[in-house]
Amino acid sequence: MRIGIFGGTFDPPHAGHKKYADEVRNKLSLDNLIVIPTAAPPHKQKKTSTTAEDRLNMLGLLFEKDSGVLVSDMEIARGGRSYTFETVTLLREQYPDDELIFILGSDMLLSFHTWKNPDVILEKVKICAVTRDGEISKKMLGEYAEKHFPGKKERFIICDFEPIEISSTEIREKVKNGLSVEGLVDAQVMEYIKEKELYL
């Protein structure tokens, strides 16, 4: 099987996350997609606005009708900072015979060599960079891979997407200020946010 791994803070999960998930499943011909909210992301200094349980519940609502999408609490259950090399090592043990593809944004790709144990990550999974408006060309990706990971260019994939101008930060600000987020957030997720009085 071909399995995608989609990690993030998801605070809150929004329509952009859903669209990326749908498109990447289609473009990469994925059999399954594992969505993994982070416990404490090492690349973000700020703490999440909500509890891990709330983010998990919102993701469950967002993807509940999608067969082939699994929302996993593995990083949250582990606690502490969420290091990708630990996550993909565990996933490789769980799926020893499957092709695993870790999905990240183009803004994160060019700093990938600074992550903790990037060679371990590349050994366990392929990396798919989601780019917008040709931000990163195949030539640029090839040059980056050769410079930092000689001989491992085939472990990197580029997926071109149309820009999705939605951010969790924007949604939190709108909710805080009593503004509408219709179209930015799934209706069930919005109901959950209201019920739990999140981001106020």
C-alpha positions, 0 to 999 in steps of 0.5 A: 500500500501507499500511505501518506503521513500528514502532520501539523498543529491543526489548531484548528483544522480548516478547509485548507487542511481538508483540501490539501488532504484530498488533493494529495491523496489523489495526486500521489494515488494514496491508499490511506492517509494518516493525519497526526496532530503534534503534541509540541511542534519543535519548529513553533515556539508558541504553545497551541491555543487548545488542548490535544483532546480538542484538536483530535476531536476537531480532526475527527469531525473534519475527516469522519466521512473520509474512508482511508483517512486515519486520525492518529494520536501517536504524537500526543500520546507520546507527549513532549516535543514531536520529532518526525524521526521518532514518528516515522520510525514507529510508523515504519515498524507498523507498516514494514512493507508499505510505501510511506510518504511524509507530506510537508509544505514547501516553506519547511522543505528547504530547512529539512536538513536542519531537522533532528536526524533527517537521514533517519527520516529519509531512510524510513519515508519519502518526502513530498513537498507541497508547493504553491505557484511553483515556489520550488521547482524540480530543479531547485529541489534536485539541487537542494537534495544533492547538496544536503543528501547526495544520492538521495534525490529519488527520496523527494517528490514535488506536488504542485497545488493551487494556493489556499489562502487560509490559516489557523491563525486567521481563524483564531483571530476571527473567532476571538473577534466575533467574525464569521469563519463560514467557508473556512472551517467545516460546519461540525468543527465550527459547532465544536468551537462554539460549544467548547468556547475555543479561541475566545 
